[in-house]
Amino acid sequence: MNGSLERGNHPAPFDRLAAHAGSLGYRLVREPGTPAGWALLDAVDGERLFAAATLTDIARYLDE
């Protein structure tokens, strides 16, 4: 994924990234009011496993 994820209103990239996260056992959520902004939660118990300021950072983490 590339830096264009952060431009404008990003429902399509978010949907793709959320689906990718789901396939790996995560749930992608927005965390407004936090420095991170985005978080990956365990899909089963909701535990916060990773947080990042951008969707690009989330995508990079999922691709590792």
N, C-alpha and C positions, 0 to 999 in steps of 0.2 A: 504494500500500500504506500501511498505517497503523501506529501504534505498537503495536498488538495483536500484532504478529509476535513480540515478545519475551516474551510471557506464557506461562508453563507449558511443557509439552513441546510443541514446535512442529513435528511431522513434516509436517503438511499444508502449512503456509506454506513450510517449507523445501523441500518437494518442488516446489511451484509456482515458487518463486524459483529453484531449481536448474534447472528446465526452461526458465524464461525466460532464465537465464544461458547455458544450453546453446544456445539458439536464436540467441544473439548471439556465439557462439564462445568462451564462457568455461566454466570448471568451478568451481563453488562448493564450497569446502571449509572445514571447521572447523579452526582453528589454536589448540588448547588450549595454555595456558601462555604466550600472547603477549598483549600489550596490545590488539591489534586483535581477535583472536578469530575473525574470518571473513576469507576471502580469495577473490578471483577470480583464477583461473589461466588462462593461455592453454590452450585445449582441445587444441591440437596439441603444443606443446612444454613445457607445464607451468610456464612462466615466470609469476611472481607479478606481476599487473598492477595490482591494487587491493586494499586491506585496510581493514577497518572494524570497529568495536567491536560493531555491532548489525546484524541482518538488515535493519532499517529503513534504515540507511545504505547497505547494499548495494543494496536496492531503489531507493532514490533515485538512486544512481549509474547503475544500469541504465536508469532512465527518462529520464536526461538526454540 
